[in-house]
Amino acid sequence: MTYYPPVSPYAAGVGGKCPRCGQGPLYEGFLKLRPSCEACGLDYAKADSGDGPAVFVIFIVGFIAVALAFIARFVWGAPMGVALLISCGFTVVAILALLRPLKATLIALQYANKAAEGRLED
């Protein structure tokens, strides 16, 4: 068995790298996982972040987008349409920027914590 030094799940997540070796790319598309790591051969079949990354992104970006719309409208005095455009533009950019690293980080945290499906023991 090959020894792999511990990899920070946060560094692997932000970099979109394998959670075991920290070298191979995790994705083959924007959000599609590779079947396995090119560097160490780790099988990504059980890697499933579910809806977690999307929920985190919705809460983070939604809060900031609404605050940005209020600031643009009531502090800067921007017309309603301009405030909406600023908020929507920020939302699209922030979602695209955050979703990929958040998904990779959750997958790396699952690997680091040896997450598995729940089991009932007698």
N, C-alpha and C positions, 0 to 999 in steps of 0.2 A: 504494500500500500504506500502510495506516495504521500509525503508530508507537505502540506501547504500552510505557510505561515498565516496567522489570522489577518483578515482584511477588514478594515472598518466598513460596516454596512453603509454608512453615510457617504464615504468616499466612493465606494463601488456604485452606490445609487446615483450620485450626482454625475459620475463619469459614465454611467450606463455600461458598467463592466460586470464580469462574472462575480458572483458573491463569494465563490470559493478561492479563486486564484487572483482575482482583480485584474486580469490581463485581457481575456477574450471579450468581444462585444456581446452584450445581452440581447440587443435588438437586431432584426434583419430588415425591418421597415420602421415606420415612425413609432408604432406601439406594438408591433408583432414580435413576439419572442422567437429567438432561434430555437431549433430543436435541442441543441446542446452547445456547450462551450467549445470553441475552436482550439483553445489553448490546453485545457485540462480535461475536457470530455464530460463535464458535469451535465447530467440530463435535466433539462428545464421542463420536463413533462408535468411535474408536480408543482411547479411554480405558478401560483394563481393569486394575484392580488385582489381579485374580485372587484367590487365597486369602491373600495377604500380610497384609492387615489382620486377618483372623480368626486367623492364626497368631500374630501379635504380641500380639493381645488375649488369646489363650489363655495364652501364656507369662507375660505380665505379671499378668493377673488371677488365673490359677491359682496362681502363686507366692504372691501376697499373700493369697488366700483360704485356702490351706492354713496359712500362717503365722498368720493370724487365728484359724483354728479351733484350732490348737495353743495359742495365747496364751489364748483364751477358756477352753479346757478345763483347761490345766495351770497357768496363771498366775492367772487370775481364779477358777478352781475352778467354772466353770459346768458344769451337767450336759451330758451328751453331746448331747441333743436341742437344748438352747439354743445350744451351740457350733455345731451343724449349721445351725440357723436363722440365726444371725449370719453364718456363712460363706456360706450360700446367698443370703441377702438382699444381702450385699455383692457377690457374684458377678453377680447379675442387674443390679443398679444400675450396677456398673462396666462391664459389657459394653455395656449400652445407652448409657452415657456416652462410651465410648472408640471404639466401632466406626465411627461416622459420621465423626468428625474424622480418625481414622487412615486410613480409606479415601480421604478427600478429600486428605489430605497425600501419600499415595503417588501419587495421580493427578497432583497438582501437581508432585511431584518427577519423575515421568515426563515431564511436559511441559517442565519446566525443564532437564532433562538430555537432551532430545530422544531419549528411549528409543524403540527400534523393535525389530521382530523380528530375530533373528539371521540373517545372510546369509553364505554362503560365497563368497569372491571367489577367482578364479583368479590 
